Amino acid sequence: MSKKRNKRQQPPRTQNHTAAPAQSMEAFTFGEPTPVLDRRDILDYVECINNGQWYEPPVSFSGLAKSMRAAVHHSSPIYVKRNILVSTYIPHPLLSRQDFTRFALDYLVFGNAFIEERRSLTGKPLKLETSPAKYTRRGIEEDVYWYIQSYTQPHQFAPGSVFHLLEPDINQELYGMPEYLSALNSAWLNESATLFRRKYYQNGAHAGYIMYVTDAAQSSTDVEALRKAMRDSKGLGNFKNLFFYAPNGKADGIKIVPLSEVATKDDFFNIKKVSAADLLDAHPHPIPAYGR
């Protein structure tokens, strides 16, 4: 009589499969437009800072100069007023028409205008010359002004030689403030809308696309080469045709998914219209010659 032998059941053999490392997805953008001025940095100044020699203005004169050409409905009224003033000016032996033109434009843009009186060795007036308001500062001492185009070598005018015309401000009495300050946000909005629409047309009047690569035959080197080619296509002639050779690839391995046209509906015309109306209200004039 044979004995039954207990056979232990062997566990099923498992095959070891080495999992392929997962490749992470990457999204990137390029070609963003740069506005003239943004982030409200023009109003970051809270007071006229005393640096020991002169007072800094309460707003950035450099920012006002950049914003001058941010929108056509901002610069055009200023030039119209300037031209009207120049047309009524009677030339003076000491002040030329060109210097008066610069004086009027500085006052309309910065709310400040400066004229230097130059005298001879005998003390007689020789000429009245406009000092650019963007670089002219009021000194700490009475009737002293500085020209600071170069901060390393500032120039001090002779005491009492500079005439300062300013648009009065309610917060301080050292510098004037232009009347249009409340409309600067509208000027920047108008500029941003124009830059967006310009980029929209440069891209071929579409909102862009998503390139979707699912073909397993593509290696990481091929994908990196495609990514580099797309990055290098920015600038002049961007969004041109792109050649990509994929041996043994599937027909749907690479797809182009256009973004919806809804993404480009930025209400461009209403933004331009409303911001232009704000700017024209900030530049009042009895003659309706601003194109409203």
TAURHU-V608939 format. One record per backbone hydrogen bond with DSSP energy under -1.0 kcal/mol. CO is the residue of the C=O (numbers start at 0). NH is the residue of the N-H. If there is no record, write none. Layout:
CO | NH
CO | NH
//
This chain:
37 | 40
39 | 42
41 | 59
46 | 48
48 | 55
52 | 139
53 | 50
59 | 63
60 | 64
61 | 65
62 | 66
66 | 69
70 | 73
70 | 74
71 | 75
74 | 78
75 | 79
76 | 80
77 | 81
78 | 82
79 | 83
80 | 84
81 | 85
82 | 86
83 | 87
85 | 88
93 | 127
94 | 91
95 | 99
96 | 100
97 | 101
98 | 102
99 | 103
100 | 104
101 | 105
102 | 106
103 | 107
104 | 108
105 | 109
106 | 110
110 | 166
112 | 164
113 | 130
114 | 162
115 | 128
117 | 125
117 | 126
119 | 122
123 | 119
126 | 117
128 | 115
131 | 134
134 | 147
136 | 145
137 | 54
140 | 143
142 | 159
143 | 138
144 | 156
145 | 136
146 | 154
154 | 146
157 | 160
160 | 116
162 | 114
164 | 112
166 | 176
179 | 182
180 | 183
182 | 186
183 | 187
184 | 188
185 | 189
186 | 190
187 | 191
188 | 192
189 | 193
190 | 194
191 | 195
192 | 196
193 | 197
194 | 198
195 | 199
196 | 200
197 | 201
198 | 202
199 | 204
200 | 203
207 | 258
209 | 256
211 | 254
214 | 217
218 | 222
219 | 223
220 | 224
221 | 225
222 | 226
223 | 227
224 | 228
225 | 229
226 | 230
227 | 231
230 | 233
234 | 237
245 | 248
249 | 252
252 | 213
252 | 214
254 | 211
256 | 209
259 | 262
260 | 263
261 | 264
263 | 265
266 | 270
267 | 271
268 | 272
269 | 273
270 | 274
271 | 275
272 | 276
273 | 277
274 | 278
275 | 279
276 | 280
277 | 281
286 | 288
//
